[in-house]
Amino acid sequence: NAGVTQTPKFRVLKTGQSMTLLCAQDMNHEYMYWYRQDPGMGLRLIHYSVGEGTTAKGEVPDGYNVSRLKKQNFLLGLESAAPSQTSVYFCASSYIAGGGNYGYTFGSGTRLTVV
Amino acid sequence: ILNVEQSPQSLHVQEGDSTNFTCSFPSSNFYALHWYRWETAKSPEALFVMTLNGDEKKKGRISATLNTKEGYSYLYIKGSQPEDSATYLCAFSGSARQLTFGSGTQLTVLP
């Protein structure tokens, strides 16, 4: 049981380049989330999805786009990377809103550096 | 933006010591309070999800309490071991059912 898988694990981008981070879950979860984690700060919600074909903005959505074309996949795109987007990105999923009794299941993270 | 605060930011204890840390969260529109354990180079793992005022949860040597009226939760570790070294995150879920995370308490247990 793979849980939540994020690819790639590491990436270095030049300012202005674009890339897509992939999150895949095999638990049939309805809800999926993208967070970023910066030193001294908690995980901050970028975008989330409450089901296939739906997405919504979180706390820090600027500079990012997302898509949920298939229930098991949640993609995070950076159209024109900026150094301020250097961060560790975590994907998470849950069966019901707010995590229910089991909480969120997290991926292992993608470390992105924008130079 | 909801304010979820954890204290202390970091903590060093000796093996065998018991320790505790605090999570403060809004006392209104409460839905749930989560605790996660996050080891270095791994992903956060859920420890507890607490929903009722007065809830107490326990998993081995780790336990947590919840006070929704005053907006705080305590996490306790009894007889700390080096393998307990990790960052412990709390997260508040309100009426919008979204998790807002604290910045974590980084625990180091010295052998």
Interface residues (C-beta under 8 A of the other chain):
Chain A: V4 Y33 Y35 G40 M41 G42 L43 R44 L45 Y48 G58 E59 F90 A97 G98 G99 G100 N101 Y102 G103 Y104 T105 F106 G107 S108 G109
Chain B: I1 V4 Y31 A32 H34 Y36 K42 S43 P44 E45 A46 V49 L89 A91 S93 R97 Q98 L99 T100 F101 G102 S103 G104
